[in-house]
């Protein structure tokens, strides 16, 4: 079996900023660095991105950088830092926050104009990660009373989840777009868009970054996003299963099933899928994960996820390097039990049913990568080599989850870093060559030099003609290594 296939996204924060820790995170197995923009000034994020890029150069490997836009997060006015306890059965007032307002055990001030007036009796409101929940008893003009149905301690400025059907939040926000403008100079590889509800939200970010800008990853964390998943996947470059807000906005018992559906659908579209939130949460303070967390990560691998993400574990945790190392061990062990042939067979059947209305270049790439997967099984290929400029060909063969390793060769350094997020792909930058024969020869030579294949092995090379006006991967060549 080749090395680990499921990629690891590590959130970089204060705990992982020290140079030795930052380097250790990637030496332990992280493939992509996530930089959240919800906290701290833009310049601090730019400095963090530069340090991550320096580590990638030092390690001589493509490390992807995913920036995470804050989005339209609704928060309360501040509770005391010491915290207050909301007791089940208690009644609180919900008000619209002014600049000088604070929240307390008696009043929760919501920092969103018009939100309180839109509340109706029976509406549910969640604070923070959803552990504290309220239900509206009665509502008048600016005067709402709610009962605490699930209590707990709240402090600071927790997020406030409100009914999505009447209190729609626009994504991306003006602040998101300003942050994007300041970050494009940093040559980041991917942008995660928070609280996406429709394909139009993704299109707005695409317009801001341009057609040659970073990949766009849509965070699926709202009910409308789940409903509009297929439309979102047609325009996004990847998706994230953001289980934290999904669990606040939808019934908790639905989240595991939604996770499976997002993964299946995203992979079928040839888009990377990141599974996120509380994967190894106990390792924020503990030296080892819980048994339940280990099972959670393993089941995400069995579901077919492209990547798993660490958040607080590496951003503020006690030992970020240990958290990444634990994630790498769990995913590697789970991959030994993955049903590679069964997955590819099911996907091939789905693809044949859905190709008739796809654009011609998509149909060609889909058909040729399906043939490569079939050859990997029937001819027992030692490796599949995808020669790609944009990365699409490599992601399209990756969706079949072949048992043999995938090497992606590209002349574009950014494409190599973007492929660090894609399941099973080992990305590498290769010089540009003039003919298809030259590309194939150098592709096989690269695989030999990397130790992926050896004399006598049969490999499959996916390639197109570099002289075509509209290059498309339309050749699968099986090569015996001599």
C-alpha positions, 0 to 999 in steps of 0.5 A: 500500500502507498503512504497516507491518502487522506490529507490533514488540514491544520489550523495555525494559531498562537500554539503553532506559531513558534518556528519549531512547532510550525515546522513540526506540524508539517513534519508530523503530517499536515498537508494544508495550513488553515489561517482563520481571519476572524481574529486579529489584524490582517497584517498578523495573518499576512505574517503567518502566511509568509512563515508557512510559505517559508516552511514549505520552501525549507521542507521542499514540498507543496504545502497548501494555504487555506484562508478562512473568511469570517463571514456574517457571524452574528454575535451577542453583546459581551457577557462578563469574562468570568461568565454567567450561567443560564439555567434551564427553565429561566426566562431572558429578554432578547434585545437588539444590541447598541454599541455600549450594550452588554449581555447578562443572565437576564438580557441577551443583546444580539448585534444584528440590526432587525434580527430581534423584530423578526423573531416569532414565538416558537423560534429556537436560538442557540448560543456558542456551539449550540450547548445553550439553547433558547425558545421564544415565548412571546415577541413584540416590537423590540421586546422578546422573551425566551425560555432557556431550554438547554443551559450552561455558562456563556462568556465573551461574545458567543455566536448567536444562531437565529432562524435562517428562513427569516433572518438571512445573512449575506455571504460574503460580507463587505469585510470579507471582500476587503480582507480578500483584496488585502490577501490576494497579494500573499499568493494563497491557494484556497479561500474558505467562504463561511455561511454559504447558502447558494451558488450565488454566494460562491460566484460573488467570491469568484468575481472578487478573486478572478478566474485565475485566483485561489480555489474557492471552498464553500463551507456547508454549515447552513440548511439552505447550503445542504438543500442547494449542495449540487448547485454549489458544487457546480461552481465551488472548487471544494467544500467543507463539512463545517459540523459545528454550525451545522449542529447548531442550525440543524438537529444534531442527530441529522449531522452524521447523515448530512456529512455522508451525503456531502462527502459522497456528492462532493467526491462524485463532482471531483471536488475535495471535501474537508471534514471539520470540527471537533475531530480530536477536540480533547487534544486541546488539553489532553495528550491523547484523543478519546476513543470516540474521536478516533472512531469519528476520524476513522469513519470520516475516512470510510465515508471517503473524505478527502481531508480531515481538519484540526482546529483548536487542537493545533491553533491553541492546543497543548501540543499541536505536533502530537495532534497532527501525528495522532491524526496521521496514525488514525487515518493511515490505519483506517485506510487499510480497511477502505473498500477501494474497488467498491468505491470506484465501481459505485462511482463509475456507475453513477458517472455513466448515468450523469455524463449525458448533460456535461460539457464536452471537455468534462465528459472527455476527462471523466471518461478517460479518468474512469478508464484509468481507474478501470485499468488500475484494477484490471492491469494492476497498475503500480501507479497513475500519473496525472499530467495537469496544469489546472489540477482538474485531471488529478482530482478527477482520477482521485475521486475514484479512490484507486488503490495504487498511488497517484502522482500529479505532475504540473508546471504550476507551483500553485496547482501543486499546492492546491493538490495538497488538499486532494485525496491520495495525490502526491503533487510535484512541479515538473518542467514544461515539455513540447510534445505528449511523448516527452511529457510521458517519458519525463512523467515515468522518469519522475515516478521512478526517481521518487521511488513510486515505481520500479523496473517491470512495473506497469503505470498509467499516464494521463496526458493531453497534447500541450499544443491543443488550443483548448488542452484536454486530458484525452490520452491514457497510456500504459507504460512498462517501466524498463 
